């Protein structure tokens, strides 16, 4: 095998890029499960890549990526996961991806901005959202942007931003009795 063939194979989808993706996925799965353990110990996630062995060596490989959602250690179809569980999975996945990227870049950001992530949440899931925020505030400064009064009332301090015809928008710090 000549050097060109070795290089071609090394940089093909089964070579170095595949090794990088698998390494990142391993870190991503570990970080996600650490967060799930904090947020809801009954939930776990498992990533898998299944190679498509039907392609020839020289063809582009079409591997299959799958996410298994586990509740109490048993695989559960995403369509059967409750709204609250989907919310916890989503928070853990997003935060874990952020942590993996930060680690790879060599930075450590300890702030979360949650911009209107509560819009589709029902009242029960809003309570779960607050529980998640309480757990995460031990490791992060959290800035929540919301229009839901029920959620606003759960915070002891807030920056209230209101429209003003003269100034455009005016903000003020308010406390729980606002």
ZAMI-719116 format. One record per residue: residue number from 1; y, z, x of N, C-alpha, C, CB in turn. Coordinates in nm, 3 decimals, padded with zeros to 5 digits. Atoms other than C-alpha are relative to their C-alpha. Last residue first. Glycine has a CB too. Layout:
ZAMI-719116
   pos      n.yy      n.zz      n.xx     ca.yy     ca.zz     ca.xx      c.yy      c.zz      c.xx     cb.yy     cb.zz     cb.xx
   NUM         Y         Z         X         Y         Z         X         Y         Z         X         Y         Z         X
...
This chain:
ZAMI-719116
   pos      n.yy      n.zz      n.xx     ca.yy     ca.zz     ca.xx      c.yy      c.zz      c.xx     cb.yy     cb.zz     cb.xx
   178   -00.087    00.114    00.033    04.272    04.312   -04.296   -00.039   -00.060   -00.130   -00.006   -00.106    00.108
   177   -00.060   -00.021    00.132    04.109    04.654   -04.276    00.091   -00.115   -00.043    00.077    00.129    00.000
   176    00.097    00.006    00.111    03.874    04.555   -03.995    00.062    00.014   -00.138   -00.103    00.107    00.017
   175    00.113   -00.093   -00.011    04.154    04.484   -03.747   -00.080   -00.004   -00.129    00.049    00.145    00.029
   174    00.019   -00.087    00.116    04.393    04.192   -03.712   -00.120    00.089    00.023   -00.017   -00.082   -00.130
   173    00.118   -00.083   -00.015    04.536    04.005   -03.414   -00.008    00.094   -00.120    00.004    00.080    00.133
   172   -00.027   -00.142   -00.022    04.787    03.741   -03.517   -00.134    00.074    00.010    00.088    00.059   -00.115
   171    00.118   -00.085   -00.017    04.803    03.363   -03.519    00.045    00.144    00.022   -00.087   -00.048    00.119
   170   -00.039   -00.129   -00.057    05.061    03.124   -03.658   -00.127    00.084    00.011    00.110    00.072   -00.089
   169    00.102   -00.105    00.016    05.004    02.757   -03.726    00.049    00.125    00.071   -00.138   -00.046    00.056
   168    00.130    00.067   -00.006    05.237    02.460   -03.776   -00.112    00.098   -00.025   -00.020   -00.068    00.134
   167    00.056   -00.002   -00.135    05.556    02.650   -03.689   -00.133   -00.073    00.014   -00.019    00.142    00.043
   166   -00.101    00.013   -00.105    05.778    02.589   -03.994   -00.061   -00.017    00.138    00.090    00.122   -00.001
   165   -00.075    00.126    00.013    05.517    02.512   -04.260    00.103   -00.018    00.110    00.069   -00.006   -00.136
   164   -00.140   -00.038    00.019    05.283    02.787   -04.139    00.081   -00.129   -00.002    00.050    00.099    00.115
   163   -00.097    00.109    00.000    04.904    02.755   -04.152    00.139    00.051   -00.032   -00.041   -00.107   -00.100
   162   -00.040    00.048    00.132    04.710    03.070   -04.074    00.103   -00.112    00.015    00.057    00.116   -00.087
   161   -00.088    00.117   -00.016    04.513    03.181   -03.770    00.028   -00.055   -00.138   -00.065   -00.109    00.093
   160   -00.017    00.073    00.124    04.366    03.532   -03.783    00.101   -00.113    00.023    00.048    00.095   -00.115
   159   -00.127    00.072   -00.014    04.246    03.658   -03.449    00.010   -00.086   -00.123    00.007   -00.085    00.135
   158   -00.002    00.145    00.020    03.979    03.909   -03.531    00.138   -00.054    00.034   -00.039   -00.037   -00.146
   157   -00.122    00.063   -00.051    03.875    04.264   -03.460   -00.011   -00.151   -00.019    00.022    00.035    00.151
   156   -00.104   -00.103   -00.005    03.624    04.487   -03.644    00.133   -00.057    00.051   -00.044    00.115    00.089
   155   -00.054   -00.025   -00.133    03.405    04.194   -03.746    00.109    00.106   -00.006    00.054   -00.129    00.062
   154    00.100   -00.072   -00.079    03.187    04.189   -04.059    00.051    00.035    00.140   -00.126   -00.082    00.011
   153   -00.005   -00.142    00.030    03.478    04.098   -04.288   -00.099    00.083    00.080   -00.024    00.021   -00.146
   152   -00.121   -00.058   -00.060    03.512    03.757   -04.125    00.003    00.151   -00.017    00.126   -00.062   -00.063
   151    00.026   -00.018   -00.143    03.152    03.679   -04.218    00.120    00.063    00.070   -00.034   -00.135    00.066
   150    00.109   -00.098   -00.013    03.200    03.736   -04.590   -00.033    00.025    00.147   -00.125   -00.049   -00.076
   149   -00.057   -00.135    00.012    03.536    03.555   -04.569   -00.108    00.106    00.020    00.069    00.018   -00.138
   148    00.068   -00.080    00.102    03.370    03.238   -04.444    00.054    00.142    00.000   -00.151    00.002    00.023
   147   -00.085    00.001    00.118    03.618    03.020   -04.253   -00.060    00.085   -00.111    00.021   -00.144   -00.050
   146    00.061    00.012    00.132    03.462    03.086   -03.913    00.108   -00.010   -00.108   -00.093    00.120   -00.028
   145   -00.096    00.068    00.086    03.530    03.073   -03.540   -00.069   -00.023   -00.134    00.050   -00.136    00.063
   144    00.053    00.063    00.120    03.336    03.328   -03.338    00.113   -00.062   -00.080   -00.078    00.103   -00.087
   143   -00.116    00.045    00.075    03.427    03.416   -02.978   -00.052   -00.079   -00.118    00.099   -00.085    00.088
   142    00.026    00.098    00.105    03.151    03.610   -02.806    00.127   -00.023   -00.080   -00.115    00.046   -00.091
   141   -00.119   -00.014    00.083    03.177    03.787   -02.471   -00.012   -00.111   -00.103    00.136   -00.008    00.084
   140   -00.104    00.102    00.010    02.820    03.772   -02.350    00.122    00.053   -00.072   -00.053   -00.124   -00.071
   139   -00.001    00.086   -00.118    02.530    03.988   -02.234    00.115   -00.099    00.004   -00.129   -00.074    00.008
   138    00.030   -00.082   -00.117    02.539    04.286   -02.472    00.008   -00.080    00.129   -00.139    00.062   -00.013
   137   -00.125   -00.053   -00.053    02.715    04.065   -02.726   -00.023    00.096    00.116    00.077    00.069   -00.110
   136   -00.053    00.080   -00.110    02.389    03.871   -02.765    00.127    00.058    00.060    00.028   -00.139   -00.048
   135    00.094   -00.002   -00.113    02.216    04.140   -02.972    00.061   -00.072    00.120   -00.135   -00.066   -00.040
   134    00.005   -00.138   -00.053    02.515    04.198   -03.201   -00.093    00.010    00.120   -00.047    00.097   -00.110
   133   -00.124   -00.023   -00.076    02.565    03.821   -03.240   -00.001    00.140    00.062    00.125   -00.017   -00.092
   132    00.012    00.077   -00.124    02.200    03.776   -03.343    00.123    00.024    00.088   -00.016   -00.152   -00.031
   131    00.096   -00.071   -00.083    02.233    04.055   -03.601   -00.016   -00.068    00.135   -00.136    00.010   -00.072
   130   -00.068   -00.118   -00.054    02.549    03.890   -03.733   -00.093    00.082    00.088    00.055    00.087   -00.115
   129   -00.096    00.050   -00.099    02.363    03.560   -03.771    00.075    00.117    00.064    00.100   -00.099   -00.067
   128    00.081    00.025   -00.120    02.083    03.744   -03.954    00.088   -00.048    00.115   -00.111   -00.104   -00.031
   127    00.035   -00.132   -00.052    02.343    03.875   -04.201   -00.084   -00.012    00.127   -00.076    00.082   -00.106
   126   -00.124   -00.051   -00.061    02.479    03.520   -04.238   -00.025    00.140    00.058    00.117    00.003   -00.103
   125    00.000    00.052   -00.137    02.116    03.412   -04.297    00.129    00.039    00.072   -00.018   -00.152    00.000
   124    00.106   -00.069   -00.075    02.097    03.636   -04.603    00.000   -00.043    00.146   -00.138   -00.028   -00.064
   123   -00.042   -00.138   -00.029    02.434    03.512   -04.732   -00.103    00.076    00.082    00.025    00.073   -00.130
   122   -00.012   -00.079    00.123    02.337    03.143   -04.702    00.031    00.145    00.039   -00.132   -00.007   -00.086
   121    00.081   -00.121    00.015    02.415    02.953   -04.383    00.022    00.067   -00.135    00.031    00.097    00.112
   120    00.115    00.029    00.086    02.535    02.591   -04.384   -00.085    00.124   -00.029   -00.087   -00.107    00.064
   119   -00.034    00.074    00.122    02.885    02.668   -04.255   -00.118   -00.019   -00.094    00.057   -00.133    00.035
   118    00.047   -00.069    00.119    02.780    02.939   -04.008    00.018   -00.077   -00.130    00.070    00.130   -00.012
   117    00.144    00.023    00.010    02.805    02.737   -03.688   -00.059    00.059   -00.127   -00.071    00.058    00.122
   116    00.043    00.034    00.136    03.180    02.721   -03.744   -00.149   -00.033   -00.010    00.080   -00.116   -00.050
   115   -00.102    00.064    00.083    03.262    02.729   -03.371   -00.060   -00.050   -00.131    00.064   -00.117    00.076
   114    00.080    00.043    00.115    03.045    02.977   -03.185    00.097   -00.054   -00.104   -00.088    00.117   -00.057
   113   -00.090    00.037    00.108    03.210    03.016   -02.846   -00.086   -00.060   -00.110    00.112   -00.101    00.047
   112    00.051    00.092    00.101    02.991    03.206   -02.605    00.111   -00.028   -00.100   -00.126    00.058   -00.071
   111   -00.076    00.010    00.123    03.111    03.367   -02.283   -00.065   -00.101   -00.093    00.147   -00.040    00.029
   110    00.040   -00.108    00.089    02.918    03.493   -01.982    00.085    00.002   -00.128    00.013    00.134    00.071
   109   -00.102   -00.014    00.104    02.928    03.179   -01.770   -00.049    00.104   -00.100    00.030   -00.137   -00.070
   108    00.044   -00.107    00.089    02.724    03.199   -01.452    00.111    00.028   -00.100   -00.037    00.130    00.080
   107   -00.109   -00.073    00.065    02.742    02.889   -01.234   -00.058    00.106   -00.093    00.093   -00.097   -00.079
   106   -00.043   -00.114   -00.079    02.501    02.741   -00.979    00.119    00.074   -00.058    00.032   -00.046    00.137
   105   -00.132    00.030   -00.056    02.470    02.397   -01.141    00.053    00.114    00.087    00.099   -00.028   -00.112
   104    00.012    00.119   -00.084    02.094    02.435   -01.196    00.132   -00.036    00.068   -00.048   -00.119   -00.083
   103    00.075   -00.038   -00.120    02.146    02.791   -01.320   -00.013   -00.118    00.095   -00.139    00.052   -00.039
   102   -00.085   -00.084   -00.085    02.417    02.677   -01.561   -00.070    00.035    00.131    00.040    00.127   -00.074
   101   -00.101    00.088   -00.062    02.197    02.396   -01.693    00.090    00.080    00.092    00.085   -00.071   -00.109
   100    00.070    00.083   -00.100    01.908    02.637   -01.751    00.099   -00.091    00.071   -00.113   -00.085   -00.067
    99    00.034   -00.084   -00.115    02.139    02.888   -01.922   -00.071   -00.079    00.110   -00.088    00.117   -00.044
    98   -00.124   -00.032   -00.072    02.290    02.622   -02.151   -00.030    00.083    00.125    00.097    00.076   -00.092
    97   -00.038    00.124   -00.069    01.944    02.497   -02.247    00.127    00.023    00.081    00.021   -00.115   -00.100
    96    00.090    00.017   -00.115    01.843    02.856   -02.325    00.034   -00.126    00.078   -00.147   -00.006   -00.048
    95   -00.042   -00.093   -00.104    02.151    02.905   -02.545   -00.089   -00.013    00.125   -00.005    00.145   -00.053
    94   -00.132    00.039   -00.052    02.083    02.593   -02.746    00.044    00.090    00.114    00.103    00.003   -00.111
    93    00.009    00.127   -00.071    01.710    02.661   -02.785    00.134   -00.039    00.063   -00.048   -00.111   -00.095
    92    00.073   -00.022   -00.125    01.758    03.030   -02.873   -00.010   -00.129    00.082   -00.142    00.054   -00.029
    91   -00.085   -00.079   -00.090    02.027    02.955   -03.131   -00.069    00.017    00.135    00.033    00.139   -00.062
    90   -00.112    00.085   -00.043    01.817    02.678   -03.289    00.091    00.074    00.098    00.081   -00.048   -00.121
    89    00.051    00.100   -00.096    01.499    02.890   -03.301    00.116   -00.083    00.056   -00.105   -00.092   -00.069
    88    00.030   -00.073   -00.124    01.695    03.176   -03.464   -00.055   -00.095    00.106   -00.102    00.115   -00.028
    87   -00.126   -00.040   -00.061    01.844    02.939   -03.725   -00.025    00.071    00.134    00.078    00.092   -00.095
    86   -00.058    00.121   -00.059    01.507    02.781   -03.796    00.130    00.032    00.071    00.023   -00.108   -00.107
    85    00.076    00.025   -00.123    01.365    03.132   -03.847    00.052   -00.126    00.069   -00.150   -00.014   -00.030
    84   -00.039   -00.100   -00.099    01.640    03.211   -04.097   -00.070   -00.020    00.132   -00.028    00.139   -00.052
    83   -00.136    00.029   -00.044    01.582    02.886   -04.284    00.048    00.097    00.106    00.093    00.003   -00.118
    82   -00.107   -00.040    00.093    01.207    02.949   -04.302    00.138   -00.035    00.059   -00.008    00.153   -00.029
    81   -00.076   -00.110   -00.060    00.960    02.749   -04.093    00.116    00.032   -00.093    00.051   -00.037    00.144
    80    00.042   -00.126    00.063    00.721    02.539   -04.305    00.072    00.122    00.057   -00.149    00.018    00.015
    79   -00.035    00.006    00.143    00.888    02.203   -04.226   -00.037    00.129   -00.074   -00.069   -00.120   -00.067
    78   -00.143   -00.029    00.015    00.876    02.291   -03.857    00.041    00.001   -00.147    00.083   -00.102    00.078
    77   -00.076    00.124    00.016    00.495    02.302   -03.878    00.146    00.037   -00.024   -00.056   -00.086   -00.117
    76   -00.055    00.021    00.133    00.365    02.639   -03.765    00.078   -00.130    00.000    00.091    00.119   -00.043
    75   -00.082    00.121    00.013    00.139    02.715   -03.473    00.044   -00.017   -00.144   -00.077   -00.125    00.047
    74    00.067    00.114    00.063    00.011    03.073   -03.476    00.096   -00.117   -00.012   -00.055    00.038   -00.139
    73    00.099    00.063   -00.087    00.117    03.345   -03.231   -00.071   -00.121   -00.058   -00.100    00.099    00.037
    72    00.112   -00.095   -00.018    00.294    03.558   -03.494   -00.113   -00.065    00.080   -00.053    00.049   -00.138
    71   -00.040   -00.121    00.072    00.510    03.251   -03.567   -00.122    00.093    00.001    00.049   -00.031   -00.147
    70    00.103   -00.100    00.022    00.479    02.963   -03.324    00.060    00.122   -00.068   -00.068    00.040    00.133
    69   -00.064   -00.122    00.046    00.683    02.645   -03.323   -00.110    00.098   -00.034    00.095   -00.026   -00.122
    68    00.081   -00.079    00.093    00.525    02.369   -03.119    00.075    00.128   -00.031   -00.141    00.030    00.060
    67   -00.040   -00.141    00.004    00.763    02.116   -02.967   -00.089    00.068   -00.103    00.153    00.018   -00.035
    66    00.021   -00.073    00.123    00.622    01.776   -02.873    00.049    00.144    00.017   -00.149   -00.003   -00.042
    65   -00.053   -00.136   -00.011    00.706    01.509   -02.617   -00.017    00.068   -00.135    00.150    00.001    00.044
    64   -00.034   -00.059    00.128    00.494    01.191   -02.599    00.041    00.146    00.021   -00.119   -00.010   -00.099
    63    00.059   -00.130    00.024    00.486    00.987   -02.280    00.051    00.056   -00.133    00.033    00.097    00.116
    62   -00.061   -00.057    00.120    00.573    00.618   -02.296   -00.071    00.132   -00.029   -00.009   -00.098   -00.122
    61    00.082   -00.100    00.069    00.504    00.487   -01.947    00.078    00.056   -00.119   -00.042    00.114    00.097
    60   -00.078   -00.120    00.027    00.675    00.167   -01.832   -00.084    00.095   -00.086    00.135   -00.035   -00.072
    59   -00.080   -00.002    00.122    00.413   -00.080   -01.715    00.079    00.130   -00.011   -00.089   -00.020   -00.123
    58   -00.128    00.066   -00.023    00.296   -00.116   -01.353    00.090    00.001   -00.123   -00.023   -00.141    00.045
    57   -00.079   -00.067   -00.104    00.016    00.141   -01.380    00.139   -00.061    00.016   -00.072   -00.006    00.132
    56    00.044    00.033   -00.136   -00.111   -00.006   -01.710    00.091    00.070    00.100    00.000   -00.154    00.024
    55   -00.080    00.097   -00.076   -00.034    00.163   -02.039   -00.060   -00.021    00.139    00.146    00.049    00.012
    54    00.034    00.136    00.038   -00.296    00.322   -02.269    00.078   -00.104    00.078    00.023   -00.019   -00.148
    53    00.086    00.063   -00.100   -00.280    00.654   -02.089   -00.036   -00.145   -00.032   -00.127    00.080    00.015
    52    00.062    00.112    00.069    00.016    00.772   -02.294   -00.080   -00.077    00.104    00.107   -00.092   -00.072
    51   -00.016    00.136   -00.053    00.090    01.103   -02.130   -00.072   -00.103   -00.086   -00.051   -00.007    00.143
    50    00.131    00.065   -00.003    00.118    01.411   -02.350    00.019   -00.142    00.053   -00.067    00.000   -00.141
    49   -00.014    00.143   -00.025    00.420    01.628   -02.282   -00.141   -00.056    00.013    00.087   -00.030    00.129
    48    00.110    00.071   -00.064    00.418    01.976   -02.431    00.036   -00.148    00.015   -00.132    00.016   -00.081
    47   -00.024    00.142   -00.021    00.677    02.234   -02.520   -00.124   -00.062    00.061    00.124   -00.023    00.092
    46    00.079    00.059   -00.110    00.586    02.572   -02.666    00.029   -00.149    00.006   -00.153    00.026   -00.019
    45   -00.008    00.145   -00.001    00.805    02.799   -02.877   -00.084   -00.051    00.117    00.149   -00.049    00.011
    44    00.017    00.060   -00.133    00.771    03.160   -02.978    00.010   -00.151   -00.015   -00.137    00.040    00.064
    43   -00.017    00.144   -00.019    00.871    03.375   -03.275   -00.020   -00.040    00.146    00.139   -00.044   -00.048
    42    00.109    00.069    00.068    00.742    03.721   -03.377    00.002   -00.151    00.024    00.007    00.027   -00.150
    41    00.123    00.005   -00.081    00.961    03.888   -03.112   -00.118   -00.070   -00.067   -00.040    00.139    00.033
    40    00.107   -00.019    00.098    01.278    03.793   -03.306   -00.133   -00.013    00.074    00.011   -00.103   -00.118
    39   -00.052    00.025    00.134    01.612    03.790   -03.122   -00.102    00.025   -00.110    00.048   -00.141   -00.010
    38   -00.112   -00.088    00.035    01.517    03.949   -02.791    00.038   -00.011   -00.147    00.122   -00.034    00.087
    37    00.053   -00.136   -00.008    01.172    03.786   -02.762    00.109    00.103   -00.034   -00.056    00.027    00.143
    36    00.071   -00.027    00.126    01.328    03.462   -02.885   -00.057    00.141   -00.001   -00.113   -00.102   -00.020
    35   -00.100   -00.024    00.104    01.571    03.479   -02.593   -00.066    00.030   -00.135    00.092   -00.121   -00.013
    34   -00.065   -00.128   -00.033    01.289    03.519   -02.340    00.103    00.035   -00.109    00.070   -00.008    00.140
    33    00.088   -00.108    00.044    01.097    03.241   -02.521    00.054    00.138    00.036   -00.138   -00.018    00.060
    32    00.001   -00.004    00.147    01.389    03.000   -02.485   -00.086    00.116   -00.049   -00.052   -00.133   -00.058
    31   -00.128   -00.059    00.045    01.433    03.087   -02.116    00.005    00.012   -00.153    00.119   -00.085    00.050
    30   -00.002   -00.142   -00.039    01.063    03.025   -02.043    00.126    00.067   -00.051   -00.010    00.014    00.155
    29    00.094   -00.073    00.086    01.057    02.698   -02.241    00.002    00.149    00.031   -00.142   -00.056    00.015
    28   -00.057   -00.001    00.134    01.370    02.568   -02.067   -00.089    00.078   -00.096    00.019   -00.144   -00.051
    27   -00.109   -00.099   -00.001    01.235    02.661   -01.723    00.059    00.016   -00.140    00.110   -00.042    00.100
    26    00.063   -00.131   -00.022    00.909    02.473   -01.795    00.107    00.110   -00.002   -00.076    00.001    00.135
    25    00.061   -00.043    00.126    01.104    02.183   -01.945   -00.068    00.136    00.014   -00.101   -00.104   -00.049
    24   -00.107   -00.047    00.088    01.320    02.163   -01.633   -00.058    00.049   -00.133    00.104   -00.113   -00.025
    23   -00.052   -00.125   -00.056    01.015    02.144   -01.410    00.109    00.057   -00.089    00.054   -00.022    00.142
    22    00.099   -00.105    00.026    00.850    01.883   -01.635    00.047    00.135    00.053   -00.134   -00.037    00.062
    21   -00.001   -00.031    00.142    01.165    01.669   -01.635   -00.097    00.114   -00.030   -00.037   -00.125   -00.084
    20   -00.125   -00.070    00.029    01.194    01.686   -01.256    00.004    00.043   -00.147    00.123   -00.089    00.033
    19    00.011   -00.134   -00.057    00.827    01.594   -01.203    00.125    00.083   -00.031   -00.022   -00.008    00.153
    18    00.092   -00.075    00.086    00.860    01.300   -01.443   -00.014    00.144    00.051   -00.138   -00.069   -00.005
    17   -00.069   -00.037    00.125    01.167    01.173   -01.257   -00.088    00.084   -00.093    00.045   -00.126   -00.073
    16   -00.097   -00.110   -00.016    00.974    01.201   -00.925    00.074    00.033   -00.130    00.101   -00.036    00.107
    15   -00.026   -00.055   -00.133    00.684    00.978   -01.027    00.096    00.118   -00.004    00.056   -00.108    00.090
    14    00.106   -00.097   -00.032    00.532    00.891   -01.364    00.020    00.068    00.134   -00.135   -00.068   -00.002
    13   -00.004   -00.108    00.097    00.850    00.723   -01.494   -00.111    00.103    00.021   -00.009   -00.056   -00.140
    12    00.037    00.045    00.134    00.867    00.518   -01.176    00.001    00.121   -00.094   -00.141   -00.068    00.001
    11   -00.116   -00.006    00.090    01.060    00.649   -00.877   -00.030   -00.057   -00.139    00.116   -00.074    00.061
    10   -00.066   -00.130   -00.008    00.757    00.739   -00.666    00.115    00.014   -00.097    00.049    00.023    00.140
     9    00.082   -00.096    00.072    00.562    00.430   -00.782    00.067    00.138   -00.004   -00.139    00.010    00.065
     8    00.002    00.039    00.141    00.837    00.193   -00.678   -00.079    00.101   -00.082   -00.060   -00.141   -00.016
     7   -00.130   -00.035    00.058    00.889    00.379   -00.349    00.003   -00.032   -00.150    00.113   -00.076    00.072
     6   -00.005   -00.146    00.004    00.516    00.360   -00.268    00.131    00.046   -00.064   -00.013    00.060    00.143
     5    00.087   -00.043    00.111    00.508   -00.009   -00.363    00.000    00.152   -00.014   -00.143   -00.051    00.022
     4   -00.066    00.037    00.126    00.808   -00.082   -00.140   -00.082    00.045   -00.120    00.023   -00.153   -00.005
     3   -00.106   -00.096    00.030    00.655    00.113    00.150    00.070   -00.030   -00.132    00.102    00.003    00.113
     2   -00.120    00.006   -00.085    00.338   -00.098    00.153    00.106    00.096   -00.051    00.056   -00.143    00.005
     1   -00.116    00.000    00.086    00.000    00.000    00.000    00.124    00.000    00.091   -00.001    00.124   -00.098
